[in-house]
């Protein structure tokens, strides 16, 4: 069992906060890129690094903006996967879509191709946010596209929201959260705004044109989000992810369960047999290397220490936490680890039983700090 992630490295315009890999000038080589992605699918099927992977349970079109691709391009990619792998008949097939690409026609086409889950980048329901973020859609388009997707019969819909936005009050944030709840959306991913280096947001912040939210504001918005989602029947199954019963994202959950996945496309990452590999994050270099069938990725064999750290970093973000057995198989708890765990438990950040350790609601506010304190 495994998943396939396809990175579609194209966007219509650059959002001010984004540091993902994509290009906005792609029209002249988009078909070459799709050919290269298909070629990589053929190559990885024969690759010893992915030995034993035959059955695919999830396919995820991410990016970039996969909804930029037309029906034929998406079909070409799905056909390539079906020709090389055994895709389960019940596979979860997700497409990340931006509101401005969503119409009744496009949603119908995606469904015809077997895409059964949409993840829509809404980000905010405040017009001024969408403008400084340089998003390609308005609030009205964001709302419309949700109605369009639902009317077209998408029953597994996820939206992305961002909190901790400059000048966003707690009331305004809760209004955004209420809207997705009232719209009956099955899954919500809510991320805290981070100011990444080399983004135009970073520039705006350093020029003091924008004041980022304070830690306290971010914490208040996160805690209010968690309470409200819980009260409305959503499970917080991972720090940033909330789902109605039966609607957890299978693909992303499998990352956290360390189930193998194959990453296709520039900058995509893969994991199998304790190896991680990552593709070159440059469109031209990627296509050239795929054409030459060599040198498009780097690879790392994870040792016990790296696996221990990864287990904590990802596992503590999930509601299930980290199974102690899995840690014990890798290394022993040191006296220092035990002291750390006891101290986190005392502060109400972590719970522990005979089988696992997991974070409490308060602990989730500092998940990365807690995980890294336990790194070996
Ligand atoms: S559409 Fe998504 S990937 Fe593209 S620039 Fe905006 S946030 Fe980044």
Boltz pocket constraint, residues with backbone or C-beta under 6 A from the ligand:
constraints:
  - pocket:
      binder: B
      contacts: [[A, 10], [A, 11], [A, 12], [A, 13], [A, 14], [A, 15], [A, 18], [A, 19], [A, 20], [A, 22], [A, 63], [A, 64], [A, 65], [A, 98], [A, 121]]
      max_distance: 6.0
